[in-house]
Amino acid sequence: MAKIIWIIVLFLGAPATIYFCVNDALTSQESQWYQAVLKDLPAEKQSLYTLQAACYDPTVLTKVDLSQVCTPYKNTRRLRIVALGAAVIPVVYSILLLLLSLKCRTDRNLLLTVFRPGVYASTGLVAALILLQWFLVSGVIYGYSFGELHGDQYFWIVLLGCVSMVGAFFTVKPLLTGFPKASTTVLGLKLEESEHPTIWKLVRELAVKAEAKVPDHIIAGFSPNFFVTEATVICASGTFEGATMYLSLPLCRILSTHELAAVVLHELAHFKGDDAKFTIDFYPIYRGISASIVGVSNASARVMKIGDYVPFAAWRIIFAIAGLSLLPSVYLLSFFFDAFSRPESLIGRDRELSADALASRVESATAIASVLVKISAYTGVWYELIQWAKESRATGIVTLGDKSYEARSWFYNMSQLFAAMVADKVDPSLLRNLDLVKTPHPTDTHPPLSIRLNALGTPIESVAALALLVESDQQSSLLFERLEELEVQISDLQWELGLV
């Protein structure tokens, strides 16, 4: 609601005000014409010689030079039309956008088709409206000076023009440079196939079964989730483009090999068919727009902040106006973004359920369901461990009973410690009240657990025993060569970076 109010203020306020001011000016011009010409004419002839009739009748204009009267009158009428258009265009655009977003909720192909062109159209429209409002304000200034501009009026027209052009430039800049590609930073290391052939072999075999593409990179880390992405991924091993799969080593310590296969199949499903289009074509620009909106908003705040350090009040006002000139692009693009966020959310839910279904078909419904329950039940343990590590780092020691240990050496392998904590906390009570839990993901949200289990036809009671089984001789962590060495490396990074 707040964004809609701001859009009305920013895009309708000035044109509507100018429209009514211009209307008053036209009334004044017509009144002056009446006093000068029409008042002495018979009533039946007055309608034939109104200002409008005189200025638009070629026969009159060829006989009498009315340019001093008609030129300002015609310009004022044109300005009124432009003001009306500037007010109507954003209203019509907003209505069309809302209708389109409603249609996209049930048509994912339409969303893919219209989203990118819609971004460019919306951005161009905002820039055009910013410049159009400058034209309207300049027209009013010119009109009040009766066509004879003076130095201060030139100054304000030029100043507002510069400010408007700056606002328009920053609005269209993403179109010129490309919207920033979505990126995510993770604590982890890239797994080279030559050094970790077992896990790569599993992923390749499952990709064949799923008829999906093999990821370009596999990164192992400590965040308690699994995901694939086409966004740029930044980790300790470098920055990676293309298709990346992220595997959580702490979770692999409590998942069986069948459960890991199920979750890998789920993630590979996002590289198939329409899902691949969304992963490759839609989400990068969707997240890029979000980053662009934040960037323009920050630029607006920085410009206005500069004014705080300027000693002259007039220039402070100028910097404030310059900063405010960027806000129209922020609010209209935010409105565009929000209009499509609901369709994206609904489609995202369908994508997750479809990926669960593929994992169910290729591996088993039980395997993917038990993974979902485990992640929902035990993710909190990881955050408890992080908090414990932070508190211990601050004191330098870990105290257990009557014994104390040096904090750094105690947390030397955070993944192994997580598995031990989970094993110690396993209890049927952990599986209660999980219905509304969502699986964490770096770029979007997943449906609640209850919806996913219901779609799989697997109630939580049917996988409770598996969800409570966190230690076995089939742990998926055994698929990683030199596992502890890898975990210690990441633990060292976590400690050095101050993430605990």
KAHUGI-V612774 format. One record per pair of residues at least 12 apart in sequence whose ideal C-beta (glycine too) atoms are under 10 Angstrom apart, sorted by the first residue. I is the first residue (numbers start at 1). J is the second residue. Records with the same first field share a line. If there is no record, write none. Layout:
I = J + J
This chain:
2 = 331
3 = 330 + 331 + 332 + 334 + 335 + 337 + 338
4 = 94 + 331 + 335 + 338
5 = 331
6 = 327 + 328 + 330 + 331 + 332 + 334 + 335
7 = 90 + 91 + 93 + 94 + 328 + 331 + 332 + 334 + 335
8 = 87 + 90 + 91 + 94 + 331
9 = 327 + 328 + 331
10 = 90 + 126 + 129 + 130 + 133 + 324 + 325 + 327 + 328 + 329 + 330 + 331 + 332
11 = 86 + 87 + 89 + 90 + 91 + 93 + 94 + 125 + 126 + 129 + 130 + 132 + 133 + 328 + 331 + 332
12 = 86 + 87 + 88 + 90 + 91
13 = 87 + 133
14 = 83 + 86 + 87 + 129 + 132 + 133 + 134 + 136 + 137 + 140
15 = 82 + 83 + 84 + 85 + 86 + 87 + 88 + 89 + 90 + 129 + 132 + 133 + 136
16 = 83 + 84 + 86 + 87
17 = 83 + 87 + 136 + 137 + 140
18 = 79 + 80 + 82 + 83 + 84 + 86 + 87 + 133 + 136 + 137 + 139 + 140 + 143
19 = 79 + 80 + 81 + 82 + 83 + 84 + 85 + 86 + 87 + 136
20 = 80 + 83
21 = 76 + 79 + 80 + 83 + 136 + 140 + 143 + 144
22 = 75 + 76 + 77 + 78 + 79 + 80 + 81 + 82 + 83 + 84 + 136 + 139 + 140 + 143
23 = 76 + 80 + 83
25 = 72 + 73 + 76 + 77 + 79 + 80 + 140 + 143 + 144
26 = 51 + 52 + 73 + 76 + 77 + 79 + 80
28 = 76
29 = 51 + 52 + 55 + 69 + 70 + 72 + 73 + 76 + 77 + 143
30 = 50 + 51 + 52 + 73
31 = 51
32 = 51 + 69
33 = 49 + 50 + 51 + 52 + 54 + 55 + 66 + 69 + 70 + 73
34 = 46 + 49 + 50 + 51
36 = 51 + 69
37 = 49 + 50 + 51 + 54 + 69
38 = 50 + 51 + 54
48 = 60
51 = 66 + 69 + 70 + 73
52 = 70 + 73 + 74 + 77
54 = 66 + 69 + 70 + 73
55 = 67 + 69 + 70 + 71 + 72 + 73 + 74 + 77
56 = 70 + 73 + 74 + 77
68 = 146 + 147
71 = 147
72 = 142 + 143 + 146 + 147
75 = 139 + 142 + 143 + 147
76 = 139 + 140 + 143
78 = 139
79 = 135 + 136 + 138 + 139 + 140 + 142 + 143
80 = 136 + 139
82 = 132 + 133 + 135 + 136 + 139
83 = 132 + 133 + 135 + 136 + 139 + 140
85 = 129 + 132 + 136
86 = 128 + 129 + 132 + 133 + 135 + 136
87 = 136
89 = 125 + 128 + 129 + 132
90 = 125 + 126 + 129 + 328 + 332 + 335
93 = 121 + 122 + 125 + 126 + 129 + 332 + 335 + 336
94 = 332 + 335 + 336 + 339
96 = 118
97 = 118 + 121 + 122 + 332 + 335 + 336 + 338 + 339 + 340
98 = 335 + 339
99 = 339
100 = 114 + 115 + 118 + 339 + 340 + 343
101 = 114 + 118 + 336 + 338 + 339 + 340 + 341 + 342 + 343 + 344
102 = 339 + 342 + 343
103 = 343
104 = 118 + 339 + 340 + 342 + 343 + 344 + 346 + 347
105 = 340 + 342 + 343 + 344 + 345 + 346 + 347
106 = 343 + 346 + 347
107 = 343 + 347
108 = 274 + 275 + 277 + 278 + 282 + 343 + 344 + 346 + 347 + 348 + 350 + 351
109 = 274 + 277
110 = 343
111 = 278 + 282 + 286 + 340 + 343 + 344 + 346 + 347
112 = 274 + 277 + 278 + 281 + 282 + 347
114 = 340
115 = 281 + 282 + 285 + 286 + 289 + 336 + 340 + 343 + 344
116 = 179 + 281 + 282 + 285 + 286
118 = 336 + 339 + 340
119 = 174 + 175 + 179 + 285 + 286 + 288 + 289 + 292 + 333 + 336 + 337 + 340
120 = 172 + 174 + 175 + 179
121 = 336
122 = 171 + 289 + 329 + 332 + 333 + 335 + 336 + 337 + 339
123 = 168 + 171 + 172 + 173 + 174 + 175 + 179 + 289 + 292 + 329 + 332 + 333 + 336
124 = 168 + 171 + 172 + 175
125 = 171 + 329 + 332 + 336
126 = 167 + 168 + 171 + 172 + 328 + 329 + 330 + 331 + 332 + 333 + 336
127 = 164 + 165 + 167 + 168 + 169 + 170 + 171 + 172 + 173 + 175 + 328 + 329
128 = 168 + 171 + 172
129 = 164 + 167 + 168 + 171 + 328 + 329 + 332
130 = 163 + 164 + 165 + 166 + 167 + 168 + 169 + 170 + 171 + 172 + 325 + 326 + 328 + 329 + 332
131 = 161 + 164 + 165 + 167 + 168 + 171
132 = 164 + 168
133 = 160 + 164 + 167 + 325 + 328
134 = 157 + 160 + 161 + 162 + 163 + 164 + 165 + 167 + 168 + 325
135 = 157 + 160 + 161 + 164
137 = 156 + 157 + 160 + 161 + 164
138 = 153 + 156 + 157 + 158 + 160 + 161 + 164
139 = 157
141 = 153 + 154 + 156 + 157 + 160
142 = 157
159 = 318 + 321 + 322
160 = 318 + 321 + 322 + 325
162 = 318 + 322 + 325
163 = 303 + 318 + 319 + 321 + 322 + 323 + 324 + 325 + 326
164 = 321 + 322 + 325 + 328
165 = 325
166 = 299 + 303 + 322 + 323 + 325 + 326
167 = 296 + 299 + 300 + 303 + 321 + 322 + 323 + 324 + 325 + 326 + 327 + 328 + 329
168 = 325 + 326 + 328 + 329
169 = 326
170 = 292 + 295 + 296 + 299 + 300 + 303 + 325 + 326 + 329 + 330
171 = 292 + 296 + 325 + 326 + 328 + 329 + 330 + 332 + 333
172 = 329
173 = 292 + 295 + 296 + 299 + 329
174 = 285 + 288 + 289 + 291 + 292 + 293 + 295 + 296 + 329 + 333
175 = 292
177 = 292
178 = 285 + 288 + 292
179 = 284 + 285 + 286 + 287 + 288 + 289 + 290 + 291 + 292 + 295
180 = 232 + 284 + 285 + 287 + 288 + 289 + 290 + 291 + 292 + 294 + 295
181 = 230 + 231 + 232 + 241 + 283 + 284 + 285 + 287 + 288 + 291
182 = 229 + 230 + 231 + 232 + 283 + 284 + 285 + 286 + 287 + 288 + 289 + 290 + 291 + 442 + 443
183 = 229 + 231 + 232 + 233 + 234 + 239 + 241 + 284 + 287 + 288 + 291 + 442 + 443
184 = 223 + 227 + 229 + 231 + 232 + 233 + 234 + 235 + 244 + 246 + 287 + 441 + 442 + 443
185 = 232 + 233 + 234 + 235 + 239 + 442
186 = 219 + 220 + 221 + 222 + 223 + 225 + 227 + 229 + 233 + 234 + 235 + 236 + 244 + 246 + 248 + 442
187 = 219 + 221 + 222 + 223 + 235 + 236 + 414 + 490 + 491 + 493 + 494 + 497 + 499
188 = 218 + 219 + 220 + 221 + 222 + 223 + 233 + 234 + 235 + 236 + 237 + 246 + 247 + 248 + 249 + 486 + 489 + 490 + 493
189 = 218 + 219 + 220 + 221 + 235 + 236 + 237 + 238 + 249 + 486 + 487 + 489 + 490 + 493
190 = 217 + 218 + 219 + 220 + 221 + 233 + 235 + 236 + 237 + 238 + 240 + 244
191 = 203 + 217 + 218 + 219 + 220 + 237 + 245 + 247 + 480 + 481 + 486
192 = 217 + 218 + 237
193 = 217 + 218
195 = 481 + 482 + 486
196 = 218 + 220 + 479 + 480 + 481 + 482 + 483 + 486
197 = 481
198 = 478 + 479 + 480 + 481
199 = 218 + 220 + 245 + 247 + 252 + 260 + 264 + 476 + 479 + 480 + 481
200 = 214 + 215 + 218 + 479
201 = 479
202 = 257 + 260 + 261 + 264 + 476 + 479
203 = 215 + 218 + 245 + 247 + 261 + 264 + 265 + 267 + 268 + 479
205 = 261 + 264
206 = 260 + 261 + 262 + 264 + 265 + 267 + 268 + 359 + 362 + 363
207 = 245 + 264 + 265 + 268 + 271 + 272
208 = 268
209 = 261 + 265 + 268 + 358 + 361 + 362 + 363
210 = 264 + 265 + 266 + 267 + 268 + 269 + 271 + 272 + 355 + 358 + 359 + 361 + 362 + 363
211 = 268 + 269 + 271 + 272 + 273 + 358 + 362
212 = 228 + 243 + 265 + 267 + 268 + 269 + 270 + 271 + 272 + 273 + 275 + 276 + 358
213 = 228 + 243 + 268 + 271 + 272 + 276
214 = 243 + 245 + 268 + 271
215 = 228 + 229 + 230 + 242 + 243 + 244 + 245 + 246 + 264 + 267 + 268 + 271
216 = 230 + 240 + 241 + 242 + 243 + 244 + 245
217 = 233 + 235 + 237 + 238 + 240 + 241 + 242 + 243 + 244 + 245 + 246
218 = 244 + 245 + 246 + 247 + 264
219 = 233 + 234 + 235 + 236 + 237 + 240 + 244 + 245 + 246 + 247
220 = 235 + 237 + 245 + 246 + 247 + 248 + 249 + 252 + 415 + 480 + 483 + 486 + 487 + 489 + 490
221 = 235 + 236 + 246 + 247 + 248 + 249 + 250 + 415 + 486 + 490 + 493 + 494
222 = 248 + 249 + 250 + 251 + 382 + 385 + 386 + 414 + 415 + 418 + 487 + 490 + 491 + 493 + 494 + 499
223 = 246 + 247 + 248 + 249 + 250 + 251 + 379 + 382 + 440 + 441 + 442
224 = 248 + 249 + 250 + 251 + 375 + 378 + 379 + 380 + 381 + 382 + 383 + 385 + 418 + 439 + 440
225 = 246 + 247 + 248 + 251 + 263 + 375 + 379 + 382 + 439 + 440 + 441 + 442 + 446
226 = 245 + 246 + 247 + 248 + 251 + 252 + 255 + 260 + 263 + 264 + 266 + 267 + 371 + 375 + 439 + 440 + 441
227 = 244 + 245 + 246 + 247 + 248 + 263 + 266 + 267 + 270 + 439 + 440 + 441 + 442 + 443 + 444 + 446
228 = 243 + 244 + 245 + 246 + 264 + 266 + 267 + 268 + 269 + 270 + 271 + 275 + 279 + 355
229 = 242 + 243 + 244 + 245 + 246 + 267 + 270 + 279 + 283 + 284 + 287 + 441 + 442 + 443 + 444
230 = 242 + 243 + 244 + 270 + 271 + 276 + 278 + 279 + 280 + 281 + 282 + 283 + 284 + 443
231 = 244 + 279 + 283 + 284 + 287 + 288 + 442 + 443
232 = 244 + 284
233 = 245 + 246 + 442
235 = 490 + 493
236 = 489 + 490 + 492 + 493 + 494 + 496 + 497
242 = 280
243 = 268 + 270 + 271 + 276 + 279 + 280
245 = 264 + 267 + 268 + 270 + 271
246 = 267 + 441 + 442
247 = 260 + 263 + 264 + 267 + 476 + 479 + 480
248 = 260 + 263 + 375 + 379 + 382 + 415 + 418
249 = 413 + 414 + 415 + 416 + 418 + 419 + 476 + 477 + 480 + 483 + 486 + 487 + 490
250 = 378 + 379 + 381 + 382 + 385 + 414 + 415 + 416 + 417 + 418 + 419 + 421 + 422 + 477 + 487 + 490
251 = 263 + 371 + 374 + 375 + 378 + 379 + 382 + 415 + 418 + 419 + 422 + 476 + 477
252 = 415 + 419 + 475 + 476 + 477 + 478 + 479 + 480 + 483
253 = 415 + 416 + 417 + 418 + 419 + 420 + 422 + 423 + 470 + 471 + 475 + 476 + 477 + 478 + 480 + 483 + 487
254 = 374 + 375 + 377 + 378 + 381 + 418 + 419 + 422 + 423 + 426 + 467 + 469 + 470 + 471 + 472 + 475 + 476 + 477
255 = 367 + 370 + 371 + 374 + 375 + 469 + 470 + 472 + 474 + 475 + 476 + 477
256 = 367 + 370 + 371 + 374 + 466 + 469 + 470 + 472 + 473 + 474 + 475 + 476
257 = 367 + 472 + 474 + 475 + 476 + 477 + 478 + 479
258 = 363 + 364 + 366 + 367 + 368 + 370 + 371 + 466 + 474 + 476
259 = 363 + 364 + 366 + 367 + 368 + 369 + 370 + 371 + 372 + 374 + 375 + 466 + 467 + 469 + 474 + 475 + 476
260 = 363 + 367 + 371 + 474 + 475 + 476 + 477 + 479
261 = 359 + 362 + 363 + 364 + 367 + 368 + 371 + 476 + 479
262 = 356 + 358 + 359 + 360 + 362 + 363 + 364 + 365 + 366 + 367 + 368 + 369 + 370 + 371 + 372
263 = 355 + 356 + 359 + 363 + 367 + 368 + 371 + 372 + 374 + 375 + 439 + 476
264 = 359 + 363 + 371 + 476
265 = 355 + 356 + 358 + 359 + 360 + 361 + 362 + 363 + 367 + 368
266 = 352 + 354 + 355 + 356 + 357 + 358 + 359 + 360 + 362 + 363 + 368 + 371 + 372
267 = 355 + 359
268 = 355 + 358 + 359 + 362
269 = 351 + 352 + 354 + 355 + 356 + 357 + 358 + 359 + 362
270 = 283 + 351 + 352 + 354 + 355 + 358
272 = 354 + 355 + 358
273 = 354
274 = 347 + 350 + 351 + 354
275 = 347 + 350 + 351 + 352 + 354 + 355 + 358
278 = 344 + 347 + 348 + 351 + 444
279 = 351 + 443
282 = 340 + 344 + 347
283 = 344 + 348 + 443 + 444
284 = 443
286 = 337 + 340 + 341 + 344 + 443 + 444
287 = 442 + 443 + 444
289 = 333 + 334 + 336 + 337 + 340
290 = 333 + 334 + 337 + 341 + 443
292 = 329 + 330 + 333 + 337
293 = 329 + 330 + 331 + 332 + 333 + 334 + 336 + 337
294 = 330 + 334
295 = 330
296 = 326 + 327 + 328 + 329 + 330 + 333 + 334
297 = 326 + 327 + 329 + 330 + 331 + 333 + 334
298 = 326 + 330
299 = 323 + 326 + 329 + 330
300 = 322 + 323 + 324 + 325 + 326 + 327 + 329 + 330
301 = 323 + 326 + 327
302 = 319 + 323 + 326
303 = 319 + 320 + 321 + 322 + 323 + 324 + 325 + 326
304 = 316 + 319 + 320 + 321 + 322 + 323 + 324 + 326 + 327
305 = 319 + 323
306 = 319 + 320 + 322 + 323
307 = 319 + 320 + 321 + 322 + 323
308 = 320
344 = 444
345 = 444 + 445 + 447
348 = 441 + 443 + 444 + 445 + 446 + 447
349 = 444 + 445 + 446 + 447 + 448 + 451 + 452 + 455
350 = 447 + 455
351 = 444 + 446 + 447
352 = 438 + 439 + 441 + 444 + 445 + 446 + 447 + 451 + 452 + 455
353 = 446 + 447 + 451 + 452 + 454 + 455 + 456
354 = 455
355 = 368 + 446 + 452
356 = 368 + 369 + 371 + 372 + 446 + 447 + 451 + 452 + 453 + 455 + 456 + 458
357 = 455 + 456
359 = 371 + 372 + 456
360 = 455 + 456 + 457 + 458
364 = 456 + 458
365 = 453 + 455 + 456 + 457 + 458 + 462 + 463
366 = 456 + 458 + 462 + 463 + 466
367 = 458 + 463 + 466
368 = 452 + 453 + 456 + 458 + 463
369 = 449 + 452 + 453 + 456 + 457 + 458 + 459 + 460 + 462 + 463 + 466 + 467
370 = 458 + 460 + 462 + 463 + 464 + 465 + 466 + 467 + 468 + 469
371 = 439 + 463 + 466 + 467
372 = 434 + 437 + 439 + 446 + 449 + 452 + 453 + 456 + 458 + 460 + 463 + 467
373 = 430 + 431 + 434 + 437 + 449 + 452 + 453 + 458 + 460 + 463 + 464 + 466 + 467 + 468
374 = 422 + 430 + 431 + 463 + 466 + 467 + 468 + 469 + 470
375 = 437 + 439 + 440 + 446 + 449 + 467
376 = 430 + 431 + 434 + 435 + 436 + 437 + 438 + 439 + 440 + 448 + 449 + 450 + 452 + 453 + 460 + 467
377 = 422 + 425 + 426 + 427 + 429 + 430 + 431 + 432 + 434 + 437 + 449 + 460 + 467 + 468 + 470
378 = 418 + 419 + 421 + 422 + 425 + 426 + 430 + 467 + 470
379 = 437 + 439 + 440
380 = 425 + 430 + 437
381 = 418 + 419 + 421 + 422 + 424 + 425 + 430
382 = 414 + 415 + 418 + 421 + 422
384 = 418 + 421 + 425
385 = 411 + 414 + 415 + 417 + 418 + 420 + 421 + 422 + 500
386 = 411 + 414 + 418 + 494 + 499 + 500
387 = 500
388 = 407 + 410 + 411 + 417 + 421 + 500
389 = 407 + 408 + 410 + 411 + 414 + 417 + 491 + 494 + 495 + 499 + 500
390 = 407 + 498 + 499 + 500
391 = 407 + 500
392 = 405 + 406 + 407 + 408 + 410 + 411 + 500
393 = 407 + 408 + 411 + 495 + 498 + 500
394 = 407
395 = 407
396 = 408
397 = 410
398 = 410 + 411
407 = 495 + 500
408 = 491 + 492 + 495
411 = 491 + 494 + 495 + 500
412 = 484 + 487 + 488 + 491 + 492 + 495
413 = 483 + 484 + 485 + 486 + 487 + 488 + 489 + 490 + 491 + 492
414 = 487 + 488 + 490 + 491 + 492 + 494 + 495 + 499 + 500
415 = 477 + 483 + 484 + 486 + 487 + 488 + 490 + 491
416 = 477 + 483 + 484 + 487 + 488 + 491
417 = 487 + 491
418 = 487
419 = 470 + 471 + 475 + 477
420 = 471
422 = 470 + 471
423 = 470 + 471
424 = 470
425 = 470
426 = 467 + 468 + 469 + 470 + 471
427 = 468
428 = 464 + 465 + 467 + 468
430 = 464 + 467 + 468
431 = 460 + 461 + 463 + 464 + 467 + 468
432 = 460
434 = 448 + 449 + 450 + 453 + 460 + 467
435 = 448 + 449 + 450 + 451 + 453 + 454 + 460
436 = 448 + 449 + 450 + 451
437 = 449 + 450
438 = 451 + 452
439 = 452
